[in-house]
């Protein structure tokens, strides 16, 4: 019996505004967007370099 659990081996952390960054990333993941595009969308939300 499979529980549908996926193990993630890499969790990136971004210095972005918390709510806006989380909402943006979650929306893009739900839409099936790749990591490169997600990172491009998060770049303008970066609060420190």
N, C-alpha and C positions, 0 to 999 in steps of 0.2 A: 504494500500500500504506500503510495507516494503522497507526501504532505504538500508538495509543491514548494518546498523551501529551497531557495537559492543561496549559496554561500558566496559572499563577495570577498575577494582577496585584496582589493585595493579600494580605499575610500579617500578620495581627494578632499582636501579642506581648502576653502577659498575665503579670502578676506573681503567679503561683500556684506552689504546690508542684510541682516539676518532674514527678515520677513520677505523682502523683495527677492533675494537670492534663492531662498527655499521655494517660494512660489514659482519663480521662473524655472528653476531646475525641475521641480516636480511636474509642472505642466509640459515641459519639453520631453521628459522621460515618458510620461503618459502618452504623448503623441508619437513616440518611437523615434525621436531624434537622436542622432549619434553624439558621442562625447565631444567631438571637435566643434560641432555647432552649438552645443550647450555651453562650452567654454567661451565661444565667441559671444554668446548672448550675455554671459555673466561678466565679461570684461568691463563693460561700462558701469557696472554696479560695484566695482572694486573700490574700497574705501582707503586702502593703503597699498603701496607697491613695495 
